[in-house]
Amino acid sequence: MDTKQPIQTVYRSWFLHCPREFIDLLQFCNQHQVSHQNLLDKALYVNEICPGHVTGEKIMALLGNQPMIIDHRVNDHVGDEIENFANLQLEEIMELIHLKVEEAV
């Protein structure tokens, strides 16, 4: 398949009357290193779920949805802090319960 074919298909199918939006979409793809085939695949997907309402914004939203990369080093520190505070609160509650039980006896 010609490497220009996916781009031509996207343009002719959905952006013939809005070239500026198409240029914005191409700039987004260039900036985020999106392949021409991936662009076509996302445009086809948008067309399936929104027939007749394919926009550059919808395609860019799909292309921009990337899995989040979590830095566990940062989260571990925050998690430890939260866990320590929760354990401290739990100990205080246990002491209160213990005192209440002793007072009742």
N, C-alpha and C positions, 0 to 999 in steps of 0.2 A: 504494500500500500504506500502510495506517495505520502511523504511526511506533511505536505500541504493539505492533503485531502481532509483531515479532521477539522482544520481551521476553516477551510472553505465551506464545509458542511455546516458548521456552527454559524458562520456569518450568513450564509444564504438561507438557512432555515429560520433563524430567530432575530438577526440583527441587521437585516438589509435596510430597514428604515430608521435605524438608530446607530449609525456608525461610531459616534462618540462613545456610547456605552460599550461598544465592542472593543474600541481602542483601550478603554479603561480596564476591561476584562483581560485583554492581552498583556497590558502592563502588569496587572496583578499576577498573571501566570508567569511572566518573565521574572518578576521580583521573587516569586516563591518557587521557582524552578518546577512548574507544573508542566507535565508533558502534554503535547497536543492531543494524544489519545485520551488522557485522563480528563482533559477539558471537554472533549466530545462525550465521554461517558457520563460526566456530571450533567451536561446539558440535556442529554437523553433522559437521564433520571428525573431532572426537574420537569421535563416535558411529560413524563409519565404521571407524575403526581400533580402537576399544574398544567394540563394541556392548554396551549395557547397563551400561557402567561410565563414564559421563560424570560428571565431578566438576568443581567449581569450580576446584580446584587445577590440573587438566589444562588447562582452558580458559585460566586465567590464565597458565600457562606458555607456551602458544602465543601469547597476546596480548602477552606480555612479551618474546618473542623479536624483538628489533629489530636491524637491522644495526649493527655497531659503527662508530662514527665515530672515525677515527684522526687524532690531531693530529700532523701530520708535522713540525711545528716541534720538538716534544719528541723524537720518534723520530729525527729527523735528527741531533740533538746526540748522542744515545746511539749511533746508528749510526756517526757519525764517530769517536767515542771507541773503539768496538769495532774499526772498520776500521783506525785508526791503530795500535792495539795488535797487531792481526793482522799488519799490514805490518812492524812492528818485529820480531815473532817470525820472520817469513819472512826478513827480512834477516839475522838472527842465524843461522838455519838455513843459509842460503846461504853465509855466511861459514864455518861449520863444514864444510860439504861442500867448499868451495873449499880449505880447509886440508887436509882428508883427501886430496883429489886431488893436491895439491902434495907431500904427504909420500910418497905412493905413487910418484911419478915420480922 
